Every structure is written in structure tokens, then in C-alpha cells.
Amino acid sequence: MDETSDTRQRLSTRIDEKQQAIRAYLGKERPRRSRLAGISIVGSALAASLTAGPAVGGTGFTEAVANIFNLADDSIVWRVLCLLAVICSIAAALATNFATSHSLADRVSAAETSSTQLEGLQVALNFGHIEIDEAVKLYQQYSTQVPFVEGLPRS
């Protein structure tokens, strides 16, 4: 194996390792992003729904619900609904904050982009359609887009 072929193989191995690390990152963070988005959407919708009855129906609504549940005081209805709405609203706000404070969506997008770029680089490298120096520069460029992706431990 000549020096160029050896260098190509080492770079190819590094690209594979980086892609594995990115896949591991995406495997963990995509579901987290989806979960946080779901909590935010559902929490907001529930908070709005819980306050809609008393807001639109007024005392007629709360009295009707109190009668259905055999409650002595209709104020219990709006208190419970407001408390549940607050809890749902807080859950939605926290989920949104966790997602945005860690730039989760941006990081997942950057990792997906970097993974795609590295895949293209790997193909070009394997088929000899790119010079080693250019491939190294591109590898560095694509890898620096995802500094938050930890490398896999070497065996």
C-alpha cells in the first residue's frame, strides 16, 4: 500500500468514525427534540382548552359542570380548570425553553447536514474523485460544523 492509499484509508476511517458519532448523537437528540416539541404543542393546546369553557360559557358552564360532578360550589370547577391550565402552560413553556436554550433544533439540523456532507466526501474519496489535500480540508470544514458531537471512544 503506497502512502497516498494509506492516507486515503486513514481519512476514510476518520470520516466513518465521525459519521458514527453523528449517527449516535442524532439517535439520541432527534427523539428528544420531537418529545419536547410534542410536550410544548400538547401543553399549550390543553391550557387553551381548559380555559375555554369558563371563558366562553361563564358561570353557566361552571354551574353545569358542578351539577354533573355533584359539587356544592361551582368555584371548584374554575379553580381546578385554572390549576390544570397553569400546569399545562408551565410544561409547555419548560419544554419550549429546554429546546431553544440548547439550540436543539439547530444542532440536529447541523448534524444532519454534516452527516450528508461527510457521506458525499466519503464517496468522492472512495472513488478517487478528490485529491487528498482537498478531502482533508473538506473533512475539517464539515467536522467543525458539529463541535458538540462527541467522538466515539477509540478501542
Residue frames as a rotation matrix with the C-alpha (Angstrom) as fourth column:
MET 1
0.587 0.809 0.000 0.00
0.809 -0.587 0.000 0.00
0.000 0.000 -1.000 0.00
ASP 2
-0.332 -0.734 0.593 1.53
0.692 -0.617 -0.376 3.32
0.641 0.285 0.713 -1.03
GLU 3
-0.882 -0.135 -0.451 1.48
0.437 -0.589 -0.679 6.50
-0.174 -0.797 0.579 1.05
THR 4
-0.770 0.637 -0.048 -1.43
-0.596 -0.690 0.411 8.07
0.229 0.345 0.910 -0.83
SER 5
-0.126 0.729 -0.673 -3.52
-0.094 0.666 0.740 4.94
0.988 0.157 -0.015 -0.48
ASP 6
-0.440 -0.118 -0.890 -2.66
0.813 0.368 -0.451 4.71
0.380 -0.922 -0.066 3.22
THR 7
-0.980 0.075 -0.186 -3.58
0.010 -0.908 -0.420 8.38
-0.200 -0.413 0.888 3.76
ARG 8
-0.503 0.838 -0.209 -6.84
-0.589 -0.156 0.793 7.87
0.632 0.522 0.572 1.86
GLN 9
-0.102 0.439 -0.893 -7.67
0.377 0.847 0.374 4.88
0.920 -0.299 -0.252 4.07
ARG 10
-0.702 -0.204 -0.682 -6.89
0.711 -0.165 -0.683 6.74
0.026 -0.965 0.261 7.30
LEU 11
-0.907 0.416 -0.066 -9.05
-0.417 -0.909 -0.002 9.68
-0.061 0.025 0.998 6.23
SER 12
-0.294 0.818 -0.495 -11.81
-0.362 0.383 0.850 7.30
0.884 0.429 0.184 5.22
THR 13
-0.308 0.111 -0.945 -11.63
0.732 0.662 -0.161 5.70
0.608 -0.741 -0.285 8.67
ARG 14
-0.916 -0.054 -0.398 -11.84
0.316 -0.709 -0.631 9.12
-0.248 -0.703 0.666 10.37
ILE 15
-0.682 0.724 -0.103 -14.85
-0.637 -0.519 0.570 10.03
0.359 0.454 0.815 8.25
ASP 16
-0.155 0.610 -0.777 -16.52
0.139 0.792 0.594 6.75
0.978 -0.016 -0.208 9.25
GLU 17
-0.556 -0.124 -0.822 -15.83
0.806 0.161 -0.570 7.43
0.203 -0.979 0.010 12.92
LYS 18
-0.962 0.210 -0.173 -17.24
-0.157 -0.948 -0.277 10.95
-0.222 -0.239 0.945 12.70
GLN 19
-0.443 0.844 -0.304 -20.34
-0.569 -0.002 0.823 9.69
0.693 0.537 0.480 10.92
GLN 20
-0.235 0.320 -0.918 -20.84
0.561 0.816 0.141 7.06
0.794 -0.481 -0.371 13.61
ALA 21
-0.797 -0.103 -0.595 -20.58
0.574 -0.433 -0.695 9.74
-0.187 -0.895 0.404 16.29
ILE 22
-0.838 0.530 -0.131 -23.07
-0.546 -0.802 0.242 11.92
0.023 0.274 0.961 14.42
ARG 23
-0.276 0.756 -0.593 -25.49
-0.179 0.566 0.805 9.00
0.944 0.328 -0.020 13.99
ALA 24
-0.425 0.073 -0.902 -25.24
0.816 0.462 -0.347 8.27
0.392 -0.884 -0.256 17.73
TYR 25
-0.939 0.056 -0.338 -25.90
0.114 -0.879 -0.462 11.94
-0.323 -0.473 0.820 18.50
LEU 26
-0.641 0.730 -0.238 -28.89
-0.675 -0.388 0.628 12.09
0.366 0.563 0.741 16.14
GLY 27
-0.346 0.492 -0.799 -30.24
0.248 0.869 0.428 8.81
0.905 -0.050 -0.423 17.53
LYS 28
-0.519 0.087 -0.850 -30.38
0.854 0.012 -0.520 10.44
-0.035 -0.996 -0.081 20.96
GLU 29
-0.824 0.047 -0.565 -31.33
0.117 -0.961 -0.251 14.01
-0.555 -0.273 0.786 20.09
ARG 30
-0.810 0.581 -0.081 -33.98
-0.225 -0.180 0.958 13.57
0.542 0.794 0.276 17.37
PRO 31
-0.147 0.807 -0.571 -36.39
0.679 0.502 0.536 11.78
0.720 -0.309 -0.622 19.72
ARG 32
-0.426 -0.072 -0.902 -35.64
0.823 -0.444 -0.354 14.37
-0.375 -0.893 0.249 22.41
ARG 33
-0.975 0.064 -0.214 -36.43
-0.146 -0.907 0.395 17.21
-0.169 0.416 0.894 20.01
SER 34
-0.550 0.813 -0.192 -39.68
-0.013 0.222 0.975 15.50
0.835 0.539 -0.112 19.00
ARG 35
-0.172 0.447 -0.878 -40.65
0.921 0.390 0.018 14.86
0.350 -0.805 -0.479 22.61
LEU 36
-0.656 -0.140 -0.742 -40.05
0.518 -0.799 -0.307 18.46
-0.549 -0.585 0.596 23.63
ALA 37
-0.928 0.356 -0.109 -41.97
-0.322 -0.621 0.714 19.77
0.187 0.698 0.691 20.62
GLY 38
-0.359 0.825 -0.436 -44.86
0.332 0.549 0.767 17.42
0.872 0.131 -0.471 21.39
ILE 39
-0.273 0.210 -0.939 -44.99
0.959 -0.014 -0.282 18.47
-0.072 -0.978 -0.197 25.04
SER 40
-0.879 -0.118 -0.462 -44.96
0.131 -0.991 0.004 22.12
-0.459 -0.057 0.887 24.02
ILE 41
-0.788 0.602 -0.126 -47.76
-0.315 -0.219 0.923 21.72
0.528 0.768 0.363 21.48
VAL 42
-0.183 0.748 -0.638 -49.97
0.543 0.618 0.569 19.49
0.819 -0.243 -0.519 23.61
GLY 43
-0.461 -0.050 -0.886 -49.39
0.864 -0.252 -0.435 21.54
-0.201 -0.967 0.159 26.76
SER 44
-0.957 0.094 -0.273 -50.32
-0.139 -0.979 0.150 24.78
-0.253 0.181 0.950 25.01
ALA 45
-0.586 0.775 -0.238 -53.40
-0.229 0.124 0.966 23.24
0.778 0.620 0.105 23.42
LEU 46
-0.181 0.507 -0.843 -54.57
0.801 0.573 0.173 21.73
0.571 -0.644 -0.510 26.71
ALA 47
-0.721 -0.124 -0.682 -54.04
0.568 -0.670 -0.478 25.01
-0.397 -0.732 0.553 28.57
ALA 48
-0.896 0.413 -0.163 -56.14
-0.435 -0.747 0.503 26.83
0.085 0.521 0.849 25.99
SER 49
-0.391 0.778 -0.492 -58.83
0.044 0.550 0.834 24.13
0.919 0.304 -0.250 26.04
LEU 50
-0.384 0.206 -0.900 -59.07
0.885 0.359 -0.295 24.08
0.263 -0.910 -0.321 29.82
THR 51
-0.746 0.074 -0.662 -59.68
0.291 -0.858 -0.424 27.81
-0.599 -0.509 0.618 29.99
ALA 52
-0.923 0.382 0.050 -62.06
-0.086 -0.330 0.940 27.95
0.376 0.863 0.337 27.02
GLY 53
-0.309 0.861 -0.403 -65.08
0.748 0.482 0.456 26.52
0.587 -0.161 -0.794 28.87
PRO 54
0.018 0.322 -0.947 -65.23
0.887 -0.443 -0.133 29.06
-0.462 -0.837 -0.293 31.68
ALA 55
-0.787 -0.378 -0.488 -64.15
0.151 -0.885 0.441 31.90
-0.598 0.274 0.753 29.36
VAL 56
-0.881 0.470 -0.042 -66.88
-0.125 -0.146 0.981 31.24
0.455 0.870 0.188 26.79
GLY 57
-0.206 0.871 -0.446 -69.59
0.495 0.486 0.721 29.69
0.844 -0.072 -0.531 28.98
GLY 58
-0.357 0.005 0.934 -69.07
-0.560 -0.801 -0.210 31.79
0.747 -0.598 0.289 32.09
THR 59
-0.624 0.144 0.768 -71.00
-0.736 0.220 -0.640 30.86
-0.261 -0.965 -0.031 35.23
GLY 60
0.511 0.839 -0.184 -73.45
-0.848 0.459 -0.263 28.79
-0.136 0.291 0.947 33.22
PHE 61
0.289 -0.516 -0.806 -70.63
-0.401 0.699 -0.591 26.48
0.869 0.494 -0.005 32.21
THR 62
-0.729 -0.667 0.155 -69.16
-0.401 0.233 -0.886 26.17
0.555 -0.708 -0.437 35.71
GLU 63
-0.268 0.719 0.641 -72.60
-0.883 0.084 -0.463 25.58
-0.387 -0.690 0.612 37.26
ALA 64
0.651 0.516 -0.556 -73.38
-0.724 0.643 -0.250 22.87
0.229 0.565 0.793 34.70
VAL 65
-0.064 -0.767 -0.639 -70.07
-0.242 0.633 -0.736 21.09
0.968 0.107 -0.226 35.36
ALA 66
-0.775 -0.175 0.607 -70.56
-0.613 -0.025 -0.790 21.42
0.153 -0.984 -0.088 39.12
ASN 67
0.206 0.931 0.300 -74.01
-0.922 0.288 -0.260 19.79
-0.329 -0.223 0.918 38.76
ILE 68
0.536 -0.052 -0.843 -72.62
-0.520 0.765 -0.378 16.97
0.665 0.641 0.383 36.62
PHE 69
-0.334 -0.789 -0.516 -69.98
0.064 0.527 -0.847 16.14
0.940 -0.317 -0.125 39.25
ASN 70
0.555 0.697 -0.454 -72.34
0.513 0.142 0.846 16.85
0.655 -0.702 -0.279 42.13
LEU 71
-0.575 -0.795 -0.192 -70.17
0.710 -0.367 -0.601 19.63
0.408 -0.482 0.776 43.55
ALA 72
0.171 0.663 -0.729 -71.58
0.929 -0.354 -0.105 22.02
-0.328 -0.659 -0.677 46.13
ASP 73
0.391 -0.125 -0.912 -69.74
-0.013 -0.991 0.130 25.07
-0.920 -0.039 -0.389 44.81
ASP 74
0.902 -0.004 0.432 -69.15
0.427 0.171 -0.888 25.90
-0.071 0.985 0.156 41.14
SER 75
0.710 -0.703 -0.034 -65.97
-0.704 -0.710 -0.008 27.83
-0.018 0.029 -0.999 42.03
ILE 76
0.211 -0.617 0.758 -64.24
-0.220 0.726 0.652 24.46
-0.952 -0.305 0.017 42.45
VAL 77
0.684 0.114 0.721 -64.72
0.605 0.463 -0.648 23.89
-0.408 0.879 0.248 38.71
TRP 78
0.891 -0.349 0.290 -62.91
-0.015 -0.661 -0.750 27.01
0.453 0.664 -0.594 37.55
ARG 79
0.526 -0.743 0.413 -60.23
-0.778 -0.224 0.588 26.62
-0.344 -0.631 -0.696 40.22
VAL 80
0.286 -0.386 0.877 -59.42
0.132 0.922 0.363 23.08
-0.949 0.012 0.315 39.08
LEU 81
0.766 0.047 0.641 -59.54
0.636 0.080 -0.767 24.07
-0.087 0.996 0.032 35.41
CYS 82
0.857 -0.471 0.211 -57.28
-0.409 -0.869 -0.280 27.07
0.315 0.153 -0.937 36.01
LEU 83
0.372 -0.736 0.565 -54.84
-0.616 0.259 0.744 24.98
-0.695 -0.625 -0.357 38.04
LEU 84
0.374 -0.185 0.909 -54.68
0.509 0.860 -0.034 22.34
-0.776 0.475 0.416 35.30
ALA 85
0.905 -0.019 0.424 -54.25
0.366 -0.472 -0.802 25.07
0.216 0.881 -0.420 32.68
VAL 86
0.692 -0.697 0.190 -51.35
-0.719 -0.638 0.277 26.56
-0.072 -0.328 -0.942 34.67
ILE 87
0.235 -0.600 0.765 -49.67
-0.205 0.738 0.642 23.17
-0.950 -0.308 0.051 34.95
CYS 88
0.536 0.025 0.844 -50.06
0.732 0.485 -0.479 22.52
-0.421 0.874 0.242 31.20
SER 89
0.956 -0.160 0.248 -48.84
-0.002 -0.843 -0.537 26.02
0.295 0.513 -0.806 30.38
ILE 90
0.501 -0.812 0.298 -45.75
-0.733 -0.216 0.645 25.61
-0.459 -0.542 -0.704 32.58
ALA 91
0.236 -0.391 0.890 -44.97
0.267 0.906 0.327 22.23
-0.934 0.161 0.318 31.00
ALA 92
0.749 0.092 0.656 -45.26
0.662 -0.077 -0.745 23.78
-0.018 0.993 -0.119 27.52
ALA 93
0.891 -0.426 0.158 -43.07
-0.412 -0.904 -0.115 26.73
0.191 0.037 -0.981 28.49
LEU 94
0.345 -0.792 0.505 -40.40
-0.522 0.285 0.804 24.49
-0.780 -0.541 -0.315 30.02
ALA 95
0.361 -0.170 0.917 -40.34
0.594 0.800 -0.086 22.18
-0.719 0.576 0.390 27.02
THR 96
0.884 -0.011 0.467 -40.01
0.385 -0.547 -0.743 25.14
0.264 0.837 -0.480 24.67
ASN 97
0.756 -0.621 0.207 -37.27
-0.652 -0.687 0.321 26.66
-0.057 -0.377 -0.924 26.82
PHE 98
0.294 -0.660 0.691 -35.30
-0.131 0.688 0.714 23.41
-0.947 -0.300 0.116 27.02
ALA 99
0.517 -0.048 0.855 -35.46
0.776 0.448 -0.444 23.01
-0.361 0.893 0.269 23.26
THR 100
0.842 -0.141 0.520 -34.41
0.240 -0.766 -0.597 26.57
0.483 0.628 -0.611 22.50
SER 101
0.795 -0.565 0.221 -31.87
-0.543 -0.502 0.673 27.10
-0.269 -0.655 -0.706 25.28
HIS 102
0.085 -0.777 0.624 -29.77
0.006 0.626 0.780 24.23
-0.996 -0.063 0.057 23.99
SER 103
-0.092 -0.038 -0.995 -30.40
-0.910 -0.403 0.100 25.17
-0.405 0.914 0.003 20.33
LEU 104
-0.226 0.011 0.974 -31.56
-0.097 0.995 -0.034 21.60
-0.969 -0.102 -0.223 19.89
ALA 105
0.758 0.576 0.307 -33.26
0.251 0.178 -0.952 22.10
-0.602 0.798 -0.009 16.52
ASP 106
0.729 -0.550 -0.407 -30.26
-0.684 -0.582 -0.439 23.98
0.004 0.599 -0.801 15.14
ARG 107
-0.229 -0.867 0.442 -27.85
-0.825 0.414 0.385 21.35
-0.517 -0.277 -0.810 16.39
VAL 108
0.084 0.332 0.939 -29.86
0.179 0.922 -0.342 18.48
-0.980 0.197 0.018 14.95
SER 109
0.957 0.285 -0.051 -30.03
0.023 -0.252 -0.967 20.29
-0.289 0.925 -0.248 11.59
ALA 110
0.395 -0.891 -0.225 -26.29
-0.917 -0.397 -0.039 20.97
-0.055 0.222 -0.973 11.65
ALA 111
-0.319 -0.494 0.809 -25.56
-0.492 0.816 0.305 17.32
-0.810 -0.300 -0.503 12.46
GLU 112
0.483 0.567 0.667 -27.83
0.321 0.594 -0.737 16.12
-0.815 0.570 0.105 9.66
THR 113
0.935 -0.173 -0.309 -26.13
-0.352 -0.551 -0.757 18.49
-0.039 0.816 -0.576 7.20
SER 114
0.051 -0.991 0.126 -22.66
-0.965 -0.016 0.263 17.48
-0.259 -0.135 -0.956 8.32
SER 115
-0.090 -0.019 0.996 -23.54
-0.136 0.991 0.007 13.81
-0.987 -0.135 -0.092 8.05
THR 116
0.825 0.458 0.332 -24.76
0.281 0.177 -0.943 14.27
-0.491 0.871 0.017 4.49
GLN 117
0.736 -0.614 -0.286 -21.66
-0.672 -0.607 -0.424 16.25
0.086 0.504 -0.859 3.55
LEU 118
-0.167 -0.824 0.541 -19.38
-0.811 0.427 0.400 13.63
-0.560 -0.372 -0.740 5.08
GLU 119
0.291 0.347 0.891 -21.22
0.173 0.897 -0.406 10.89
-0.941 0.273 0.201 3.19
GLY 120
0.997 0.074 -0.019 -20.61
0.001 -0.262 -0.965 12.72
-0.076 0.962 -0.262 -0.09
LEU 121
0.354 -0.935 0.006 -16.98
-0.935 -0.354 0.011 13.23
-0.008 -0.010 -1.000 0.83
GLN 122
-0.061 -0.340 0.938 -16.63
-0.428 0.858 0.283 9.53
-0.902 -0.384 -0.198 1.65
VAL 123
0.699 0.392 0.598 -18.00
0.346 0.546 -0.763 8.55
-0.626 0.740 0.246 -1.75
ALA 124
0.908 -0.395 -0.140 -15.71
-0.363 -0.574 -0.734 11.01
0.209 0.717 -0.664 -3.57
LEU 125
0.115 -0.907 0.404 -12.75
-0.952 0.015 0.304 9.75
-0.283 -0.420 -0.862 -1.57
ASN 126
0.111 -0.017 0.994 -13.52
-0.157 0.987 0.034 6.06
-0.981 -0.159 0.107 -2.11
PHE 127
0.739 0.237 0.630 -13.85
0.538 0.356 -0.764 6.51
-0.405 0.904 0.135 -5.87
GLY 128
-0.211 -0.977 0.019 -10.77
0.830 -0.169 0.532 8.72
-0.517 0.128 0.847 -6.13
HIS 129
0.265 0.417 0.869 -12.66
0.845 -0.534 -0.002 11.75
0.464 0.735 -0.494 -7.41
ILE 130
0.942 0.013 0.335 -10.97
-0.131 -0.906 0.404 14.12
0.308 -0.424 -0.851 -4.98
GLU 131
0.001 -1.000 -0.017 -7.40
-0.041 0.017 -0.999 14.94
0.999 0.002 -0.041 -4.08
ILE 132
-0.009 -0.073 -0.997 -6.29
0.875 0.482 -0.043 14.08
0.483 -0.873 0.060 -0.55
ASP 133
-0.900 -0.391 -0.192 -5.46
0.435 -0.779 -0.452 17.68
0.027 -0.491 0.871 0.41
GLU 134
-0.623 0.747 0.233 -8.89
-0.505 -0.611 0.609 18.88
0.598 0.262 0.758 -0.70
ALA 135
0.149 0.686 -0.712 -10.58
0.196 0.685 0.702 15.96
0.969 -0.244 -0.032 1.07
VAL 136
-0.404 -0.382 -0.831 -8.78
0.881 0.084 -0.466 16.79
0.247 -0.921 0.302 4.33
LYS 137
-0.991 0.053 0.120 -9.86
-0.070 -0.987 -0.143 20.44
0.110 -0.150 0.982 4.09
LEU 138
-0.254 0.965 -0.060 -13.47
-0.494 -0.076 0.866 19.42
0.832 0.249 0.496 3.47
TYR 139
0.033 0.214 -0.976 -13.36
0.616 0.764 0.189 16.90
0.787 -0.608 -0.107 6.32
GLN 140
-0.763 -0.381 -0.522 -12.16
0.646 -0.450 -0.616 19.63
-0.001 -0.808 0.590 8.69
GLN 141
-0.860 0.478 0.177 -14.79
-0.410 -0.855 0.317 22.04
0.303 0.200 0.932 7.41
TYR 142
-0.012 0.915 -0.403 -17.64
-0.255 0.387 0.886 19.55
0.967 0.114 0.229 7.79
SER 143
-0.098 -0.095 -0.991 -16.45
0.769 0.624 -0.135 18.33
0.631 -0.775 0.012 11.18
THR 144
-0.928 -0.315 -0.197 -16.18
0.368 -0.698 -0.615 21.82
0.056 -0.643 0.764 12.66
GLN 145
-0.473 0.840 0.266 -19.88
-0.427 -0.483 0.765 22.37
0.770 0.248 0.587 11.95
VAL 146
0.626 0.718 -0.305 -20.67
-0.138 0.486 0.863 19.92
0.768 -0.498 0.403 14.75
PRO 147
-0.425 -0.872 0.242 -18.27
-0.410 -0.053 -0.910 20.63
0.807 -0.486 -0.335 17.64
PHE 148
-0.105 0.512 0.853 -20.98
-0.993 -0.005 -0.119 19.47
-0.057 -0.859 0.509 20.06
VAL 149
0.853 0.335 -0.400 -20.83
-0.394 0.916 -0.074 15.91
0.342 0.221 0.913 18.71
GLU 150
0.286 -0.745 0.603 -18.50
-0.767 0.199 0.609 13.90
-0.574 -0.637 -0.515 20.88
GLY 151
-0.140 -0.439 -0.887 -16.24
-0.856 0.504 -0.115 11.43
0.498 0.743 -0.446 19.12
LEU 152
0.875 0.394 -0.281 -16.65
-0.249 0.864 0.437 7.75
0.416 -0.313 0.854 19.77
PRO 153
0.491 -0.736 0.467 -14.10
-0.640 0.059 0.766 6.28
-0.591 -0.675 -0.442 22.16
ARG 154
0.183 -0.519 -0.835 -11.24
-0.837 0.363 -0.409 4.59
0.515 0.774 -0.369 20.32
SER 155
0.977 0.205 0.062 -10.73
-0.210 0.857 0.471 0.92
0.043 -0.473 0.880 21.02
